[in-house]
């Protein structure tokens, strides 16, 4: 097969397996330093939605599987696991309607860019915790973002999507127009049966007094920290985001208890912080805050923990169990991690708004735990991935499911479910209707647009 016909029809760029820069282009698709085996026979860097339509039609004519690449951040590299990869990097339009409190987002708009643009208008959105991640896979997978306890999972603020279907048609799906496609686009992740070229989202008033407090404790204080957190977060309002970060220290693992308060004014922030920490355990080895932390500052902090170019293996779980149990499990995992750069996060979401229940996104919990394996060399892949997978496997009985945006989709054993049984069954039925040939077959068992 040659691709000259495709090249003649595309306004953007087409890179094929016959081109000298193909290998470099394949590796550039994935943010993780640990690249998947090269699979794409052709990469289409679409200039616009029409290019996406043309590419999908060509794939259908020639029996090619298709995956879409937004930012390439899903740690298992699912964006590159198809015969044809449609790179959406040029679809980065951003239009904000201040009066209507809504925005139209291209799939390649990054979280950091969206947050900065909205902040200039006094508006906000539950953008993701990593600023470099684009909205494409973030919203398709659900979107567990900043202040999601109060604003909800991000996909529930999506009001409509423009989607290129398996036959090349471009449709607009909303709650009333193509509602089954709209249902799937909010949470199906890599199981989605199309390529989203635009999102219309609802916006919120920006928190003008975003404030953070961090207290670092030795691992020996874990039980005291957990008991305090359960009580403190249990009485806190939903705009408090609480996370414990567990990382290796010079004398063993340490726990950074982090509370971000998305307050509308400074008096509210002071009041919430004072109540939250009034009975915090003694013995903190480091204390920072209360301090103002706009989203840009939060992104600077999170970016330091996940350097570009490192090799990553990541997995996560939801649970309705005790925060203390999750914290203890992650502490044990970090204690035996092969790499000192690896860390874990355990978030407690006691007062988070409940799921509306009208979207594919259907797994959550009061506790959200994530393990980030980070190491420098390819020779260390096997050891670090074995650590990650054994750590998560020991938590299977504790977990209610996983979040596809940070789920290890490569594991040989069955992954934790990212959808409820009912949602998974409905999605399977819809795929047979809208993509009967399995065109969006990014990888065995997981199909559709990248969750990154």
Long-range contacts (C-beta under 8 A, 24 or more apart in sequence): 1-41, 1-62, 3-42, 5-58, 6-42, 6-44, 6-54, 6-55, 6-58, 9-54, 9-58, 10-44, 10-46, 10-47, 10-51, 10-54, 10-55, 11-47, 11-48, 11-50, 11-51, 12-44, 12-45, 12-46, 12-47, 12-48, 12-51, 12-90, 13-44, 13-45, 14-42, 14-43, 14-44, 14-45, 15-42, 15-43, 15-45, 16-41, 16-42, 16-43, 17-41, 17-42, 26-80, 29-69, 29-72, 29-77, 29-79, 29-80, 29-85, 29-87, 30-72, 30-77, 30-79, 30-80, 31-71, 31-72, 31-73, 31-132, 31-308, 31-452, 32-72, 32-73, 32-75, 32-77, 32-311, 32-312, 33-308, 33-309, 33-310, 33-311, 33-312, 34-77, 34-311, 34-312, 34-313, 34-378, 34-381, 35-77, 35-80, 36-76, 36-77, 36-80, 36-81, 38-80, 39-80, 39-81, 39-82, 39-83, 40-80, 40-82, 40-83, 40-84, 40-85, 41-83, 41-84, 42-83, 42-84, 42-85, 43-84, 43-85, 43-87, 44-84, 44-85, 44-86, 44-87, 45-87, 45-89, 45-90, 46-86, 46-87, 46-88, 46-90, 46-91, 47-90, 48-90, 48-91, 49-91, 49-162, 49-164, 49-170, 49-197, 49-198, 52-86, 52-88, 52-91, 52-164, 52-195, 52-197, 53-164, 53-168, 53-169, 53-170, 54-168, 55-84, 55-86, 56-86, 56-164, 56-165, 56-166, 56-167, 56-168, 56-195, 56-439, 57-167, 57-168, 58-84, 59-83, 59-84, 59-439, 60-166, 60-167, 60-168, 60-437, 60-439, 64-439, 65-438, 65-439, 65-440, 65-441, 65-442, 66-195, 66-439, 66-440, 66-441, 66-442, 67-440, 67-442, 67-448, 67-449, 67-450, 68-107, 68-136, 68-195, 68-196, 68-449, 68-450, 69-450, 69-452, 70-107, 70-108, 70-134, 70-135, 70-136, 70-137, 70-138, 70-449, 70-450, 70-452, 71-108, 71-110, 71-132, 71-133, 71-134, 71-136, 71-137, 71-452, 72-450, 72-452, 73-130, 73-132, 73-133, 73-134, 73-137, 73-452, 74-137, 74-190, 74-405, 74-409, 74-450, 74-451, 74-452, 75-312, 75-313, 75-314, 75-406, 75-408, 75-452, 76-408, 76-409, 76-410, 78-190, 78-409, 78-442, 78-443, 78-446, 78-450, 78-451, 78-452, 79-137, 79-442, 79-450, 79-452, 81-442, 81-443, 82-440, 82-441, 82-442, 82-443, 86-195, 88-134, 88-136, 88-195, 88-197, 91-197, 91-198, 93-198, 96-121, 96-123, 96-203, 98-123, 101-202, 101-203, 101-204, 102-159, 102-200, 102-201, 102-202, 102-203, 103-200, 103-201, 103-203, 104-198, 104-199, 104-200, 104-201, 105-135, 105-198, 105-199, 105-200, 105-201, 106-197, 106-198, 107-134, 107-135, 107-136, 107-196, 107-197, 107-198, 107-199, 108-134, 108-136, 109-134, 109-135, 110-134, 110-135, 111-135, 111-138, 111-145, 111-299, 112-295, 112-296, 112-299, 115-295, 115-296, 115-299, 116-295, 116-296, 118-203, 118-206, 119-206, 119-294, 119-295, 122-205, 122-206, 122-208, 123-203, 123-204, 123-205, 123-206, 124-151, 124-203, 124-204, 124-205, 124-206, 124-207, 124-295, 125-151, 125-154, 125-157, 125-201, 125-203, 125-204, 126-151, 126-152, 126-153, 126-154, 126-157, 126-204, 127-154, 127-295, 128-154, 128-405, 129-298, 129-302, 130-299, 130-302, 130-303, 130-306, 131-299, 131-302, 131-303, 132-303, 132-308, 133-452, 134-452, 135-199, 136-196, 136-449, 136-450, 136-452, 137-189, 137-190, 137-405, 137-449, 137-450, 137-451, 137-452, 138-405, 138-451, 138-452, 139-186, 139-196, 139-199, 139-201, 140-185, 140-186, 140-187, 140-188, 140-189, 140-190, 140-192, 140-196, 140-448, 140-449, 140-451, 141-187, 141-189, 141-190, 141-361, 141-403, 141-404, 141-405, 141-418, 141-451, 142-186, 142-187, 142-189, 142-361, 142-403, 142-404, 142-405, 143-405, 144-368, 144-403, 144-405, 146-241, 146-260, 146-262, 146-295, 146-298, 147-207, 147-239, 147-241, 147-260, 147-262, 148-241, 148-349, 148-352, 149-238, 149-239, 149-240, 149-241, 149-349, 149-351, 149-352, 149-353, 150-237, 150-238, 150-239, 150-262, 150-353, 151-204, 151-353, 152-353, 152-355, 152-356, 153-187, 153-355, 153-361, 153-364, 154-201, 155-185, 155-186, 155-187, 155-359, 155-361, 156-186, 156-355, 156-356, 156-359, 156-361, 157-201, 157-202, 157-203, 157-204, 158-185, 158-186, 158-199, 158-200, 158-201, 158-202, 159-200, 159-201, 159-202, 160-199, 160-200, 161-185, 161-196, 161-198, 161-199, 161-200, 162-196, 162-197, 162-198, 163-194, 163-195, 163-196, 163-197, 164-194, 164-195, 164-197, 165-193, 165-194, 165-434, 165-435, 166-193, 166-194, 166-434, 166-435, 166-436, 166-437, 166-439, 166-440, 170-197, 175-358, 180-430, 180-433, 181-430, 181-434, 183-358, 183-359, 183-360, 183-426, 184-360, 184-427, 184-430, 185-360, 186-359, 186-360, 186-361, 187-359, 187-360, 187-361, 187-362, 187-419, 187-423, 188-360, 188-419, 188-427, 188-448, 189-404, 189-405, 189-418, 189-446, 189-448, 189-449, 189-451, 190-404, 190-409, 190-442, 190-443, 190-446, 190-447, 190-448, 190-449, 190-450, 190-451, 191-360, 191-419, 191-427, 191-431, 191-446, 191-447, 191-448, 192-440, 192-448, 192-449, 193-430, 193-431, 193-434, 193-435, 193-440, 193-447, 193-448, 194-434, 194-435, 194-440, 194-448, 194-449, 195-440, 195-449, 196-449, 205-264, 207-239, 207-262, 207-263, 207-264, 208-263, 208-264, 208-265, 209-261, 209-263, 209-264, 209-265, 209-266, 209-268, 209-269, 209-292, 210-260, 210-261, 210-262, 210-263, 210-269, 210-292, 210-293, 210-294, 210-295, 210-298, 211-260, 211-261, 211-263, 211-266, 211-269, 211-270, 211-273, 211-289, 211-290, 211-291, 211-292, 211-293, 212-258, 212-259, 212-260, 212-261, 212-288, 212-289, 212-290, 212-291, 212-293, 212-298, 213-258, 213-259, 213-261, 213-273, 213-276, 213-277, 213-287, 213-288, 213-289, 213-290, 213-291, 214-256, 214-257, 214-258, 214-259, 214-286, 214-287, 214-288, 214-289, 215-256, 215-257, 215-277, 215-280, 215-284, 215-286, 215-287, 215-288, 216-254, 216-255, 216-256, 216-257, 216-284, 216-285, 216-286, 216-287, 217-254, 217-255, 217-256, 217-257, 217-281, 217-283, 217-284, 217-285, 218-249, 218-251, 218-252, 218-254, 218-255, 218-283, 218-285, 219-246, 219-252, 219-253, 219-254, 219-255, 219-331, 219-335, 221-255, 221-281, 221-283, 222-255, 222-324, 222-327, 222-328, 222-331, 223-324, 224-281, 224-283, 225-255, 225-257, 225-281, 225-327, 226-322, 226-323, 226-324, 226-327, 226-328, 227-324, 228-279, 228-280, 228-281, 229-257, 229-323, 229-348, 230-322, 230-323, 230-324, 230-348, 230-350, 231-279, 232-275, 232-276, 232-277, 232-279, 232-280, 233-276, 233-323, 233-348, 233-350, 233-351, 234-350, 234-351, 235-275, 236-272, 236-275, 236-276, 236-350, 236-351, 237-272, 237-351, 238-351, 238-352, 238-353, 239-263, 239-272, 240-272, 240-276, 240-351, 241-347, 242-347, 242-348, 243-345, 243-346, 243-347, 243-348, 244-327, 244-345, 244-346, 244-347, 244-348, 245-305, 245-343, 245-344, 245-345, 246-327, 246-330, 246-331, 246-334, 246-343, 246-344, 246-345, 246-346, 247-334, 247-343, 247-344, 248-334, 248-337, 248-340, 248-341, 248-342, 248-343, 252-335, 253-331, 253-334, 253-335, 254-285, 255-327, 255-331, 260-293, 260-298, 305-343, 305-372, 306-372, 306-374, 307-374, 310-341, 310-374, 310-375, 310-376, 311-374, 311-375, 311-376, 311-377, 311-378, 311-380, 311-381, 311-384, 312-372, 312-373, 312-374, 313-373, 313-381, 313-384, 313-385, 313-388, 313-408, 314-370, 314-371, 314-372, 314-373, 314-388, 314-406, 314-408, 315-370, 315-371, 315-388, 315-389, 315-391, 315-392, 315-402, 315-406, 315-407, 315-408, 315-411, 316-368, 316-369, 316-370, 316-371, 316-402, 316-403, 316-406, 316-407, 317-365, 317-368, 317-369, 317-392, 317-395, 317-398, 317-399, 317-400, 317-401, 317-402, 317-416, 318-363, 318-364, 318-365, 318-367, 318-368, 318-399, 318-400, 318-401, 318-402, 318-403, 319-365, 319-366, 319-367, 319-368, 319-369, 319-395, 319-398, 319-399, 319-400, 320-365, 320-366, 320-367, 320-400, 321-367, 321-398, 322-367, 323-348, 323-366, 323-367, 325-398, 326-367, 326-369, 326-398, 329-369, 329-391, 329-394, 329-395, 329-398, 330-369, 330-371, 333-371, 333-387, 333-391, 336-387, 337-373, 337-384, 337-387, 338-375, 338-380, 338-383, 338-384, 338-387, 339-373, 339-374, 339-375, 339-380, 339-384, 341-374, 341-375, 341-376, 342-371, 342-372, 342-373, 342-374, 342-375, 342-384, 342-387, 343-372, 343-374, 344-369, 344-370, 344-371, 344-372, 345-369, 345-370, 345-372, 360-419, 360-423, 360-426, 360-427, 361-419, 361-423, 362-419, 362-420, 362-422, 362-423, 363-400, 363-401, 363-402, 363-403, 363-417, 363-418, 363-419, 363-420, 364-400, 364-401, 365-400, 365-401, 368-403, 369-395, 370-406, 389-413, 392-416, 404-451, 405-451, 405-452, 409-443, 409-446
